[in-house]
Structure formats: C-alpha cells, structure tokens
Amino acid sequence: MSDPDHSYRTREEIKAVQTEQDPIRLFANLVVERKDVRMSVYKEVDQEVEQAKADQWPEISEISTNVYAKPLENIRGNDPWELH
C-alpha cells in the first residue's frame, strides 16, 4: 500500500478481496474443479513422451534442420558437428 497510515478499507474487507478475488487462487480452484481436463492433458503429455522415446535419434547432420536460426558454420576453425 502506498499510504499504510491512511486506509480507506477495513482489514476484513482487504482480506475478503484477497481471498475471493485473487486471480491465482481463482485459477487454481478452476483447475482443481476441472480435474477431467487436467487428467486428459496429463494423458496426452504421457503419450507424446512415449512417442518421443520410441522415435529414433536424428542424425548429427540433421540436428539443426528446421531450426529458425542462422545455420551453424565453421567458427574459429572448429566445426560444431565434429566429435572430438
């Protein structure tokens, strides 16, 4: 508060607003109430993780493919894909 000595609201009113209108608590309560949505998201994530684990590793030369960045090149005499 900017003026702790001059309050326009009672302590009870401030506590009530903090507990009833706190957006973080409201969202947490919504997530808890919608357990079916949360569980479906967990299930989908678990399926994607299993799929990722089952996929083969990409070739070293393909690691930077489809990455939106300046392609890596020979820097200071070192090739970033050389294994030492």
C-alpha positions in Angstrom: 0.0 0.0 0.0 1.2 3.5 -0.7 -0.4 5.0 2.4 -0.2 2.4 5.2 -1.3 5.0 7.8 -4.4 6.1 5.9 -6.6 3.1 4.9 -9.9 3.5 3.1 -10.8 -0.1 3.6 -11.1 -2.2 6.8 -8.8 -5.1 7.3 -11.7 -7.5 6.9 -12.6 -6.0 3.5 -9.0 -6.3 2.3 -8.7 -9.9 3.4 -12.1 -10.7 1.8 -11.0 -9.2 -1.5 -7.6 -11.1 -1.3 -9.2 -14.4 -0.7 -12.3 -14.1 -3.0 -10.8 -12.2 -6.0 -7.2 -13.3 -6.2 -6.7 -14.4 -9.8 -4.1 -17.0 -8.9 -6.3 -18.7 -6.4 -9.3 -18.5 -8.7 -7.4 -20.2 -11.5 -6.0 -22.8 -9.1 -9.6 -23.6 -7.9 -10.8 -23.8 -11.5 -8.0 -26.3 -12.4 -8.8 -28.4 -9.4 -12.5 -28.4 -10.2 -11.8 -29.3 -13.8 -9.9 -32.5 -13.0 -11.1 -34.2 -16.2 -9.3 -31.6 -18.3 -6.1 -31.8 -16.2 -6.1 -35.6 -16.4 -6.7 -35.6 -20.2 -3.7 -33.2 -20.6 -1.5 -35.5 -18.4 -2.6 -38.4 -20.6 -1.8 -36.6 -23.8 1.6 -35.5 -22.5 2.4 -39.1 -21.4 1.5 -40.4 -24.9 3.7 -37.8 -26.5 6.6 -38.6 -24.2 6.3 -42.3 -25.0 6.2 -41.5 -28.7 9.3 -39.3 -28.4 11.2 -42.1 -26.5 10.2 -44.6 -29.2 11.4 -42.4 -32.1 14.9 -42.8 -33.4 17.6 -40.2 -32.7 18.2 -37.8 -35.6 21.5 -37.9 -37.5 24.1 -35.5 -36.2 24.0 -33.6 -39.5 20.2 -33.1 -39.2 20.2 -31.6 -35.7 19.9 -28.0 -36.9 17.4 -28.8 -39.6 14.1 -26.7 -39.4 15.5 -24.5 -36.6 14.8 -20.9 -37.1 18.3 -19.5 -36.6 21.4 -18.7 -38.5 22.9 -22.0 -39.6 26.0 -23.1 -37.7 29.2 -23.0 -39.7 32.9 -23.4 -39.2 33.7 -21.0 -36.3 37.2 -20.2 -35.3 38.4 -23.3 -37.2 36.1 -25.6 -35.4 33.2 -27.5 -37.0 30.4 -27.6 -34.4 29.4 -31.1 -35.5 32.8 -32.7 -35.2 33.1 -35.2 -32.4 36.4 -34.8 -30.6 
